[in-house]
């Protein structure tokens, strides 16, 4: 009896380990690892790359290991992370994350990638998968605004103060026709794709811990006049990534038709080098609070139809809800958030949404805690999932948010059972 149990345990261990060493692929609108369908509930964990860079091990590597263990225990094993920031200092009146990978135009501090090396190595030990985005449509990691500034499209003075929304749209839309801006972005892509992990000596392009390379966080044309240039850029970058890496999936990081016209959204995801559809859902930011339930369901259903028509998986890679009554304390209520998470995650059990293959909530705050009397992040503070320009703990889920975790865990359990029945 003991011998049989030992053999069974060894079989399970080697099966799980073998699966961990295989790349995620997609076929007929589903993700697969080997011959097993891969369907997941994950989180956004962009700051994970910065924890190994902390000199204080308690706030750095020890925190990282604790948080990965916590997520693994909950069944959350897909993490969406940032590859690296551009530039440093305040931008649009707020601090940005860092240290930067691209310090200034075309100049890289590759030692920063040690953080990503450690993160990927630790994730590999836990059979986790990473989605890594190269840059950002938004300012909190430098992103497209920084490239435009470095190449003289906008002066330093413009980046020192908050922008009106229409002004920001006008400026960021110029990225897609700024040839030196796109060249600087591509250099950053090249630096990441050519990396050999300093911890485990694996080339990034050969590491099955990585599920997907993502062109950017929420790239959008910003203005209709930029639609064609945006589409051409996405197509060119996707083709370039595939030319350098035959192993990994490629995704856009798009929010969906809220930010990109429907025909254009479908067109860019029809490209042979884009492997799956992505959408983000932000009811409060989009003015949906009073109609969030039915508009969310409609948004998911519409994009599922687009994915089904083209035959590619769909991932809801960002969705979030604020803490009740805009409270930012760790003990404040999350009742409404819990209801919203339950709504979004229940779609995995809808047999009419079979192409829905993943969902990453925004975001994981881990063991960090808000600072009393301080709403916004400043250098030296612990990172949370809420970016620096947002109130800290606005959307992020702490390790202590037990009622939210009950919702997430329940759906992960149902997802596993439902997947096994199909």
C-alpha positions as CSV (number, residue, x, y, z in Angstrom):
1,X,0.0,0.0,0.0
2,X,2.8,2.4,1.0
3,X,4.7,1.6,-2.2
4,X,1.6,2.2,-4.4
5,X,1.0,5.6,-2.7
6,X,4.7,6.5,-3.3
7,X,4.4,5.6,-7.0
8,X,1.2,7.6,-7.3
9,X,2.8,10.7,-5.7
10,X,5.8,10.4,-7.9
11,X,3.6,10.1,-11.0
12,X,1.6,13.2,-10.0
13,X,4.9,15.1,-9.3
14,X,6.4,14.3,-12.6
15,X,3.2,15.0,-14.5
16,X,2.8,18.4,-13.0
17,X,6.5,19.2,-13.4
18,X,6.4,18.1,-17.1
19,X,3.4,20.3,-17.7
20,X,5.2,23.2,-16.1
21,X,8.0,22.8,-18.6
22,X,5.7,23.1,-21.7
23,X,4.7,26.2,-23.5
24,X,1.2,27.5,-23.6
25,X,-0.3,27.2,-27.0
26,X,-3.6,27.9,-28.6
27,X,-5.8,25.9,-30.9
28,X,-9.4,26.1,-32.0
29,X,-10.1,29.0,-29.6
30,X,-8.6,27.3,-26.5
31,X,-5.3,27.5,-24.7
32,X,-3.4,24.2,-24.2
33,X,-0.4,23.1,-22.2
34,X,0.5,19.9,-24.0
35,X,-2.8,18.1,-24.6
36,X,-4.4,19.6,-21.5
37,X,-6.7,22.6,-21.8
38,X,-5.4,25.6,-19.9
39,X,-8.1,27.9,-18.5
40,X,-7.3,30.2,-15.6
41,X,-8.1,32.9,-13.1
42,X,-5.1,35.1,-12.5
43,X,-4.2,38.5,-11.3
44,X,-2.2,41.6,-12.3
45,X,1.1,41.8,-10.5
46,X,3.1,44.3,-12.5
47,X,5.3,45.3,-9.5
48,X,6.6,41.8,-9.0
49,X,9.7,42.7,-11.0
50,X,10.7,45.3,-8.5
51,X,10.6,43.3,-5.3
52,X,13.9,41.4,-6.0
53,X,15.6,44.7,-6.5
54,X,14.8,45.8,-2.9
55,X,17.9,46.0,-0.6
56,X,15.7,45.1,2.4
57,X,15.0,41.4,2.0
58,X,11.9,41.6,4.1
59,X,10.3,44.1,1.7
60,X,11.9,42.4,-1.3
61,X,12.7,38.8,-2.0
62,X,11.0,37.5,1.1
63,X,7.8,39.4,0.3
64,X,7.9,38.1,-3.3
65,X,8.2,34.5,-2.1
66,X,5.4,35.0,0.4
67,X,3.1,36.5,-2.1
68,X,3.8,33.9,-4.8
69,X,3.2,31.2,-2.2
70,X,-0.1,32.9,-1.1
71,X,-1.3,33.2,-4.7
72,X,-0.4,29.6,-5.5
73,X,-2.3,28.3,-2.4
74,X,-5.3,30.2,-3.6
75,X,-5.1,28.7,-7.1
76,X,-4.0,32.0,-8.8
77,X,-1.1,31.0,-11.0
78,X,-1.2,33.4,-14.0
79,X,0.4,36.8,-13.4
80,X,0.5,39.8,-15.7
81,X,3.6,41.8,-15.2
82,X,5.6,44.7,-16.5
83,X,8.8,44.2,-18.4
84,X,10.3,47.6,-17.6
85,X,9.7,51.3,-17.2
86,X,11.0,54.2,-19.3
87,X,12.6,57.3,-17.7
88,X,12.4,58.5,-14.2
89,X,11.0,61.2,-12.0
90,X,7.6,62.7,-11.9
91,X,5.4,62.7,-15.0
92,X,2.1,64.5,-15.4
93,X,2.4,65.5,-11.7
94,X,2.8,62.0,-10.3
95,X,5.8,59.7,-9.5
96,X,6.4,56.9,-11.9
97,X,7.4,53.3,-11.1
98,X,11.1,52.3,-11.3
99,X,14.0,51.9,-11.5
100,X,13.7,52.2,-15.3
101,X,14.9,49.7,-17.8
102,X,15.4,52.4,-20.4
103,X,17.1,55.2,-18.5
104,X,17.1,57.7,-21.3
105,X,16.6,57.4,-25.1
106,X,18.3,54.1,-26.2
107,X,20.3,53.7,-23.0
108,X,19.4,50.6,-20.9
109,X,20.2,49.5,-17.4
110,X,19.9,45.8,-17.9
111,X,20.7,45.1,-14.3
112,X,17.0,46.0,-13.7
113,X,16.0,42.9,-15.5
114,X,17.5,40.9,-12.6
115,X,14.1,41.5,-11.0
116,X,12.3,39.9,-13.8
117,X,14.9,37.0,-13.8
118,X,14.1,36.3,-10.2
119,X,10.4,36.6,-10.6
120,X,10.3,34.2,-13.5
121,X,12.6,31.7,-11.7
122,X,10.4,31.8,-8.6
123,X,7.2,31.5,-10.7
124,X,8.7,28.5,-12.5
125,X,9.3,26.7,-9.1
126,X,5.5,27.1,-8.4
127,X,4.3,26.1,-11.9
128,X,3.0,29.7,-12.7
129,X,2.7,31.4,-16.0
130,X,3.5,35.0,-16.9
131,X,2.1,37.5,-19.4
132,X,4.7,40.2,-19.9
133,X,3.9,43.6,-21.4
134,X,6.7,45.7,-23.0
135,X,5.5,49.2,-22.5
136,X,2.5,51.4,-21.6
137,X,0.0,53.6,-23.2
138,X,-0.2,55.5,-19.8
139,X,2.3,57.6,-18.0
140,X,2.8,55.6,-14.7
141,X,5.8,53.7,-16.1
142,X,6.9,56.3,-18.7
143,X,5.5,54.6,-21.7
144,X,4.5,56.3,-25.0
145,X,4.6,59.8,-23.5
146,X,8.2,59.3,-22.5
147,X,9.2,58.2,-26.0
148,X,7.5,61.2,-27.5
149,X,9.3,63.5,-25.0
150,X,12.7,61.9,-25.8
151,X,12.2,62.5,-29.5
152,X,11.2,66.1,-29.2
153,X,7.5,65.7,-30.0
154,X,6.6,67.2,-26.6
155,X,8.8,69.3,-24.3
156,X,9.7,68.5,-20.7
157,X,7.4,71.3,-19.5
158,X,4.3,69.4,-20.9
159,X,5.2,66.3,-18.8
160,X,5.4,68.3,-15.6
161,X,1.7,68.9,-15.1
162,X,-1.5,67.0,-15.5
163,X,-3.1,67.0,-19.0
164,X,-6.6,67.5,-20.1
165,X,-8.0,64.3,-21.6
166,X,-8.3,65.6,-25.1
167,X,-4.8,67.0,-25.0
168,X,-3.5,63.6,-23.9
169,X,-5.4,61.9,-26.7
170,X,-3.9,64.2,-29.2
171,X,-0.4,63.7,-28.0
172,X,-0.3,60.0,-27.5
173,X,-1.9,59.4,-30.9
174,X,1.3,60.8,-32.4
175,X,3.4,57.9,-31.1
176,X,2.2,55.7,-34.0
177,X,3.6,58.1,-36.6
178,X,6.8,59.0,-34.7
179,X,9.4,56.8,-36.3
180,X,12.2,57.4,-33.8
181,X,9.7,56.8,-30.9
182,X,8.8,53.4,-32.4
183,X,12.4,52.6,-32.9
184,X,13.2,53.3,-29.2
185,X,10.3,51.1,-28.2
186,X,11.6,48.4,-30.4
187,X,15.1,48.6,-28.9
188,X,13.4,47.9,-25.5
189,X,11.6,44.9,-27.0
190,X,15.0,43.6,-28.4
191,X,16.7,44.0,-25.0
192,X,14.0,41.9,-23.3
193,X,13.8,39.2,-25.9
194,X,17.5,38.7,-26.1
195,X,17.8,38.3,-22.3
196,X,19.4,35.2,-20.7
197,X,18.0,34.8,-17.1
198,X,20.9,35.4,-14.8
199,X,19.4,33.1,-12.1
200,X,18.5,29.9,-14.1
201,X,20.5,30.6,-17.3
202,X,17.4,30.1,-19.5
203,X,16.9,32.4,-22.5
204,X,13.7,34.2,-22.1
205,X,12.6,33.0,-25.5
206,X,13.1,29.4,-24.3
207,X,11.4,29.8,-20.9
208,X,7.9,28.1,-20.7
209,X,7.1,30.1,-17.6
210,X,6.3,32.9,-20.0
211,X,2.9,32.4,-21.5
212,X,2.7,35.5,-23.7
213,X,4.5,38.6,-24.8
214,X,2.2,41.6,-24.8
215,X,2.8,44.6,-27.1
216,X,1.8,47.2,-24.4
217,X,-0.6,47.9,-21.5
218,X,-3.8,49.2,-23.1
219,X,-2.5,50.4,-26.5
220,X,-5.2,52.3,-28.3
221,X,-5.1,54.7,-31.3
222,X,-6.5,57.5,-29.0
223,X,-7.8,59.4,-32.1
224,X,-9.6,58.0,-35.2
225,X,-7.0,59.7,-37.4
226,X,-4.4,57.4,-35.9
227,X,-6.3,54.2,-36.6
228,X,-4.3,53.1,-39.7
229,X,-0.9,53.9,-38.2
230,X,-1.9,52.1,-35.0
231,X,-3.0,49.0,-36.9
232,X,0.2,48.9,-38.9
233,X,2.3,49.3,-35.8
234,X,0.5,46.4,-34.0
235,X,0.9,44.2,-37.0
236,X,4.6,45.1,-37.4
237,X,5.5,44.5,-33.7
238,X,3.6,41.2,-33.5
239,X,5.4,40.0,-36.6
240,X,8.8,41.1,-35.2
241,X,8.2,39.3,-31.9
242,X,7.2,36.1,-33.7
243,X,10.3,36.4,-35.9
244,X,12.5,36.4,-32.7
245,X,10.5,33.9,-30.6
246,X,8.7,30.9,-32.1
247,X,7.7,29.5,-28.7
248,X,5.5,32.1,-27.1
249,X,2.1,33.5,-27.7
250,X,1.7,37.2,-28.6
251,X,-1.1,39.4,-27.4
252,X,-2.1,43.1,-27.7
253,X,-3.0,44.2,-24.2
254,X,-6.1,45.9,-25.7
255,X,-9.1,47.0,-23.6
256,X,-11.6,46.1,-26.4
257,X,-14.0,48.2,-28.3
258,X,-14.4,50.8,-25.6
259,X,-11.0,52.1,-26.8
260,X,-10.6,50.8,-30.3
261,X,-13.4,50.9,-32.9
262,X,-15.1,47.5,-33.4
263,X,-13.9,46.8,-36.9
264,X,-10.4,47.9,-36.1
265,X,-10.3,45.8,-32.9
266,X,-11.5,42.7,-34.8
267,X,-9.0,43.4,-37.6
268,X,-5.9,43.7,-35.4
269,X,-6.9,40.5,-33.5
270,X,-7.4,38.7,-36.8
271,X,-3.7,39.0,-37.6
272,X,-1.9,35.7,-37.8
273,X,0.7,36.8,-35.3
274,X,-1.8,37.8,-32.6
275,X,-2.8,34.6,-30.7
276,X,-5.7,35.7,-28.6
277,X,-8.2,38.5,-27.8
278,X,-7.8,40.6,-24.7
279,X,-10.3,43.0,-23.0
280,X,-10.3,45.1,-19.9
281,X,-13.4,46.1,-18.0
282,X,-13.6,49.3,-15.8
283,X,-17.2,50.2,-14.9
284,X,-16.4,53.1,-12.7
285,X,-13.8,54.7,-15.1
286,X,-16.2,54.2,-18.1
287,X,-19.2,55.7,-16.3
288,X,-21.1,52.4,-15.9
289,X,-21.7,52.1,-12.1
290,X,-25.4,52.2,-12.3
291,X,-25.6,49.7,-15.1
292,X,-22.4,47.8,-14.5
293,X,-24.0,44.3,-14.3
294,X,-25.7,44.2,-17.6
295,X,-23.1,46.3,-19.5
296,X,-20.4,44.0,-18.2
297,X,-22.2,40.9,-19.4
298,X,-23.0,42.5,-22.7
299,X,-19.3,43.6,-23.2
300,X,-18.1,40.1,-22.4
301,X,-20.7,38.5,-24.7
302,X,-19.9,40.8,-27.6
303,X,-16.2,40.2,-27.5
304,X,-16.8,36.5,-27.1
305,X,-18.6,36.6,-30.4
306,X,-15.7,38.3,-32.1
307,X,-13.3,35.7,-30.6
308,X,-15.6,32.9,-31.6
309,X,-15.9,34.2,-35.2
310,X,-12.2,34.3,-35.6
311,X,-11.5,31.2,-33.6
312,X,-9.1,32.5,-30.9
313,X,-9.3,32.5,-27.1
314,X,-10.6,35.5,-25.1
315,X,-9.0,36.8,-21.9
316,X,-10.5,39.4,-19.5
317,X,-7.0,40.4,-18.4
318,X,-8.1,43.4,-16.3
319,X,-11.3,44.0,-14.3
320,X,-11.8,45.8,-11.1
321,X,-14.1,47.4,-8.6
322,X,-13.3,50.0,-5.9
323,X,-13.6,49.4,-2.1
324,X,-17.0,50.4,-0.8
325,X,-17.7,54.1,-0.3
326,X,-14.2,55.0,-1.7
327,X,-12.5,53.9,1.6
328,X,-8.8,53.2,1.4
329,X,-8.2,51.4,4.7
330,X,-7.3,47.7,4.6
331,X,-10.3,46.9,6.9
332,X,-12.9,48.8,4.8
333,X,-15.8,46.8,3.2
334,X,-15.4,45.1,-0.2
335,X,-19.0,43.9,-0.4
336,X,-19.7,45.5,-3.8
337,X,-16.4,44.4,-5.2
338,X,-17.1,40.8,-4.1
339,X,-20.4,40.9,-6.0
340,X,-18.7,42.3,-9.1
341,X,-16.0,39.7,-9.0
342,X,-18.7,37.0,-8.7
343,X,-20.5,38.4,-11.7
344,X,-17.4,38.5,-13.9
345,X,-16.0,35.1,-12.9
346,X,-19.3,33.3,-13.2
347,X,-18.9,33.7,-16.9
348,X,-16.4,30.8,-16.9
349,X,-19.3,28.4,-16.2
350,X,-21.4,29.7,-19.1
351,X,-21.3,27.0,-21.8
352,X,-22.1,29.7,-24.4
353,X,-18.8,31.4,-23.6
354,X,-16.5,28.5,-24.3
355,X,-13.8,30.7,-25.9
356,X,-13.4,32.6,-22.6
357,X,-10.1,31.2,-21.4
358,X,-8.7,33.5,-18.8
359,X,-9.4,36.4,-16.4
360,X,-6.9,38.4,-14.4
361,X,-8.4,40.7,-11.7
362,X,-6.8,44.1,-11.0
363,X,-4.9,43.7,-8.9
364,X,-2.9,42.1,-6.1
365,X,-1.7,44.3,-3.3
366,X,-0.2,41.4,-1.4
367,X,1.1,42.2,2.1
368,X,1.6,45.9,1.4
369,X,-0.5,48.3,3.4
370,X,-1.7,51.9,2.8
371,X,0.0,54.6,4.8
372,X,-2.4,56.5,7.1
373,X,-3.1,60.0,5.9
374,X,-1.4,59.4,2.5
375,X,-3.4,58.6,-0.6
376,X,-0.7,58.4,-3.3
377,X,2.5,56.4,-3.7
378,X,5.9,58.0,-3.4
379,X,9.4,56.6,-3.9
380,X,10.4,54.4,-0.9
381,X,6.8,53.2,-0.2
382,X,5.9,49.6,-0.7
383,X,4.5,48.9,-4.2
384,X,0.8,47.9,-4.5
385,X,-1.2,46.9,-7.5
386,X,-2.7,50.4,-7.6
387,X,-0.3,52.5,-9.8
388,X,1.2,55.7,-8.4
389,X,-1.4,58.1,-9.9
390,X,-4.3,56.2,-8.2
391,X,-5.2,56.2,-4.6
392,X,-3.3,53.3,-2.9
393,X,-5.7,50.5,-2.1
394,X,-8.4,51.8,-4.5
395,X,-8.7,48.7,-6.6
396,X,-6.1,46.3,-5.2
397,X,-6.8,43.2,-3.3
398,X,-4.8,42.6,-0.1
399,X,-3.9,39.2,1.3
400,X,-6.2,40.1,4.2
401,X,-9.3,40.6,2.0
402,X,-10.8,37.3,3.1
403,X,-14.3,37.7,1.7
404,X,-12.9,38.6,-1.7
405,X,-10.6,35.6,-1.6
406,X,-13.5,33.3,-0.8
407,X,-15.2,34.5,-4.0
408,X,-12.0,34.0,-6.1
409,X,-11.3,30.6,-4.6
410,X,-14.9,29.4,-5.1
411,X,-14.7,30.2,-8.8
412,X,-11.3,28.6,-9.2
413,X,-12.7,25.4,-7.7
414,X,-15.8,25.6,-10.0
415,X,-13.6,26.3,-13.0
416,X,-11.4,23.3,-12.4
417,X,-14.4,21.1,-11.9
418,X,-16.2,22.5,-15.0
419,X,-13.1,22.2,-17.2
420,X,-12.7,18.6,-16.1
421,X,-16.3,17.8,-17.1
422,X,-15.8,19.1,-20.7
